[in-house]
Amino acid sequence: LKNCLILLLVVFHQSVGESGQCVCEVFLPDTSFPADRVESVQEDSKDFFEGKLKDYLNELSDLTERLDSLQNTRYLKLDFELLRIELREFESLVNQLHLSFNSSSPMIESLYTEIQNMTSTVNLLESYDKSNLELIRKIIPPCFFLSSGNCNHTGILSISKPKVVQVNGDLSSTYVYGCWGKDSKPDPGYESMYFYGGYSSTNYGNYYQLYSDYEKLILRSYFKRYSLSYDEGNNHIVRGNAMYYQAYSPLRMGKVNLTSLQSEYRVITEASERFSYSFINDQHLDFAADEKGLWVIYASEQSNGKLIVGKINENFLDIEERHTTSVFKVHATNAFMACGVLYVTRSVDLTTDEIFYAYDTETSEEKNLNVPFQKFRDQYSYLDYNPTDQKLYMYNSGYYVSYDVRFNKE
């Protein structure tokens, strides 16, 4: 075998024959070099080497397919970072393979080349993404947006098409009820925080999760997870680093500090448990927040089931003013507040709802409206407005959905 030195031990024995001739006898050892075993080891080594290369080539093929898909779909900065991490890990594995065999081969060199090409493609795609974004910013004229807290308008003009963000943070198809959104009056440093809670029933709550920003929400990477005492319904809202919710036994307002998780409660004596929205049970106290403050929407026996809007004093968790409307709660699918005006929705058909009624708490003026908006799915359990970004947040059959609100500035 090549590069192998075979040493044979030879023993000579000399003697003189009968006729006087010299006779030499040569004795060879019984053992010989194990060439068959060396050849078997070489074959096993070759098979192992080729098997490793096939595994790495399959992994590289998967990365190539994912990279091709990025060229035809929308992607986030996060997608590029994840690909880079995987490419670096893959390069490290190939390097380990190279060192373990202490040799080079065309296949290993091909792997290195392919990894470098993919890394260059990822960098190029990201640069195209940034360049296209800058170009679009230059082409599109600035849009008119009312700043947070600005109520210099005459009310809601239209609602955008729904933006379906993704399925809930628990990836559960049974959590058809729930809530999600942002703090309507965030503390410094928490302006980008999101909250979410999902459950399969409306008569008891579940765990709630807080996310530091939108990216963490998408990744389902929460920084705090907690539960609420006596939790019922799915009409929660977060304002000033506190979550407000409906508590049971007896029916009352609940408030929990999101830092200390300390709770406090206040009973609304006239609020009734007989009245809820048309498509969902146990929605007796519906919390809302807008540019004017914090509100709770409910119905009572005294109002014959008509909607009442109460302004909440956030410091004392008490209702400081009340407004009774002419709309029966059971005829509404939901309601929310914006700039001190109550907006009530109802179902039009399987794909459409409309804002059909408005009540101004400053003037006590009532209006009949016709502001339609598209639903992602037929029945939704949560709808609230947030003044910080002027969006509607809907929880629809387990999905996060949002809408842009356009106000009439004339």
ABEGO torsion letter per residue (X at the ends): XBGBBBBBBBBBBBBBBAAGBBBBBBBBBABBBBAAAAAAAAAAAAAAAAAAAAAAAAAAAAAAAAAAAAAABBBBAAAAAAAAAAAAAAAAAAAAAAAAAGBBBAAAAAAAAAAAAAAAAAAAAAAAAAAAAAAAAAABBBBBBBBBGBABBAEBABBBBBBBABBBAAGBAABABEBBEBBABBBBGAAABBBBBBBABAABBBBBBBBABAAAAAAGBBABBBBBBGBBEAABBBBGGBBBBBBBOBBBBBBBBAAAGBBBBBBBAABBAABBBAABBGBABBBBBBAAEBBBBBBBAAAGGBBBBBBBBAAAGBBABBBBBABBAAABABBBBBGGBBBBBBBABAABBBBABBBBAAAGBBBBBBBBBBBABABBABBBBBAAAGBBBBBBGGBBBBBBBBBBAX
